[in-house]
Amino acid sequence: MLHGQLIWWYQDGQKKEEVNFLQGERDGFAWWWYPDGGKNGVADISNGLGKITLFFAAGSIYVATNLSNLVPNIWEHISKNL
C-alpha cells in the first residue's frame, strides 16, 4: 500500500509527476509537468473531493474544475495523457 510522496521522472531527468498518497489513495496535492518543465496541472484532493487545474503548454488554464468522487477516473485519464 502506497503511503507518502511518489515522484515520476522523464527519461531526461525532468520531473513529470509528484503525488501524495494516504493509505493507498491519492490525497493532498499533486503536480504534473510538461517535458520542457512547464506546469501541466495541479490538484488538491482529499477523500475523493477537491479541485484540479490543467494548463496549456503556454501556461494559460485549460480547465479548472471541482471534483466529487471522480478521482479514480480522473487520475487514470491524467496519467495516460501526460
N, C-alpha and C positions, 0 to 999 in steps of 0.2 A: 504494500500500500504506500503510495507516494505521500510524503509529508514534507513541506518546506519548499524551497525555491528550486526551480528547474530551468536551465538555460540551454537553448539550441543555438548553433552557430552555422553560418555559411561556410563553405569549404575554404574561402579565403581568410577566415578568421573574424569576419564581421558578425556581430550579434544578430540573430534572426528573431528570436522569441524569448521572452522571460516571463515565467508564470509561477504563481504561488499555489501550492496545494495544501489542503487541510483534510486529513483523514481520507485521502484518495480522490477528493473532488477539487477542481479548480476553485480557488477562493481568494479574494483580495484583488490586487492589481495584476494586470497582465499587459505586456507591451509587445509590439511587433515592429520590425524594421524592414525596409526595402534593402536589396543587396548593396545599394550605394550609401547606406546609413541613414537615409531619410525615414521619418516616422511613418509607419504603415497603419498603426492602430493602437488604441489603449482601451482597457476595460477595467471596471471596478465591479466585481461580482461577489456576492455573499448570499449563501443559502438560496441559490437559483435566481436571485434578483439583482439588478444593478443597471449599469449603463455601459454601452460600448460606442466608441467613436472610431471610424475608419477614415483614412486620409488618402487623397490622390497623391501621386508621386511628387507633384509640385508643392504639396503642403496644405492645400485647402481641404476642408472637410468634405468627404464623400457622403457619409451618412453618420448620424448620431441618433441613437435610439435607446430607450429603456427596455430592459429585458424582464420577462416574467416567466420563469420555469421553462425557458427555451435553451438553457445553457448547453446541454449535450449536442443539440443540432447546430447551434452557433459555433461552438468550439470545433466540431468536425468540419464545418464549412470553412472556417478561417484557416485551420491547419492545412487543408487540402489546397487552398488558394494563395498561400504565402509564397 
